[in-house]
Amino acid sequence: MRFINNVTYGGKNYDIAAIIQRRRLQLLIHSRIYYILDKNIISDATFNQWAAELKELQLKYQEESKQVCFYKEFEDWDGNTGCMLPLENPWVINKAQILLLLKGETNGTNKQERPKHKETQQQTREKSIKSNPRKKATKQRGNSLF
């Protein structure tokens, strides 16, 4: 993942590249909050506005778009939804949790991490228990740091 700033960016139109980066990151974070954490802290209209702006910028400024983080993930993105974006990326997870904390939401454990749909929730729980048998015991004891 390659984040840019005005020192590291080597192309032309840094301002455009910075906007592309900002919109990608915003859409990733808010998609995680919406699709995975079942919360919504921006309006659908705001999401749609950001998505349309990003789509237009990526088409108009293709070279700048290629130099910004998450290029491959947004390369063929049509702007209609964020559900197919890399919402399990560790950076995205961390930033979504921080944003929710800043907004006064829960701390990112248990309830907040439950996926929206019961089927997905059950599948995630089963995979987690199979890969880490301690997880079930930890859940029974309540919140634990270890």
Stockholm file with secondary structure:
# STOCKHOLM 1.0

chainA/1-146         MRFINNVTYGGKNYDIAAIIQRRRLQLLIHSRIYYILDKNIISDATFNQWAAELKELQLKYQEESKQVCFYKEFEDWDGNTGCMLPLENPWVINKAQILLLLKGETNGTNKQERPKHKETQQQTREKSIKSNPRKKATKQRGNSLF
#=GR chainA/1-146 SS CCCCCTTTCCSSCHHHHHHHHHHHHHHHHHHIIIIISCCCSSCHHHHHHHHHHHHHHHHHCHHHHHTSTTHHHHTTCCSSCSTTSCTTCHHHHHHHHHHHHHTTCCCSSGGGGCCSSHHHHHHHHHHHHHHCTHHHHHHHHCSCCC
#=GC SS_cons         CCCCCTTTCCSSCHHHHHHHHHHHHHHHHHHIIIIISCCCSSCHHHHHHHHHHHHHHHHHCHHHHHTSTTHHHHTTCCSSCSTTSCTTCHHHHHHHHHHHHHTTCCCSSGGGGCCSSHHHHHHHHHHHHHHCTHHHHHHHHCSCCC
//
